[in-house]
């Protein structure tokens, strides 16, 4: 994920998307494609590593890469689909969120959400607002944007809507390509199993 201000890159984050591929079928655990928006920001002010259950802080702090632990931690940006192909995203509980399994970042590892390291998702949480538009796409972009890559790579692009200019208005930020780590293999086809937002991992 690249973050731009006035066309200048100001931040870059590694992320993880679904190990079950892309899509929005109920129970698929896939990451939806298309245009969405940030519907809710959850967890502001909580300490890094705070565990969330049903989008509520539990009071437990989970350290990164604690063996056998895979909760949603630190911050949640809950996404709402704006197109037919992703209209189930909100009800499925598709988030951008922190993960305790930070060693999996850069590989397909999630259950549909977009995972980030706690430090990174806290920083991103503070950069964007509710209503930020999110576009997830399998299109490609020039390899020059991918450090260490000699080929084109898939892109999942997040774009903030521009704000009217004004004396007190900060320059709009663009959240650019989310790029799988070079050399990672494509995720397997979606698997089908029943799930609810309160029961699932992200």
Secondary structure as GFF3:
##gff-version 3
##sequence-region A 1 202
A	DSSP	beta_strand	2	5	.	.	.	ID=ss1
A	DSSP	beta_strand	8	12	.	.	.	ID=ss2
A	DSSP	beta_strand	34	42	.	.	.	ID=ss3
A	DSSP	beta_strand	50	53	.	.	.	ID=ss4
A	DSSP	beta_strand	56	61	.	.	.	ID=ss5
A	DSSP	beta_strand	72	81	.	.	.	ID=ss6
A	DSSP	three_ten_helix	84	86	.	.	.	ID=ss7
A	DSSP	alpha_helix	89	92	.	.	.	ID=ss8
A	DSSP	beta_strand	95	99	.	.	.	ID=ss9
A	DSSP	three_ten_helix	102	104	.	.	.	ID=ss10
A	DSSP	beta_strand	114	116	.	.	.	ID=ss11
A	DSSP	alpha_helix	118	127	.	.	.	ID=ss12
A	DSSP	beta_strand	133	136	.	.	.	ID=ss13
A	DSSP	beta_strand	140	141	.	.	.	ID=ss14
A	DSSP	three_ten_helix	143	145	.	.	.	ID=ss15
A	DSSP	beta_strand	153	154	.	.	.	ID=ss16
A	DSSP	beta_strand	156	159	.	.	.	ID=ss17
A	DSSP	beta_strand	173	178	.	.	.	ID=ss18
###
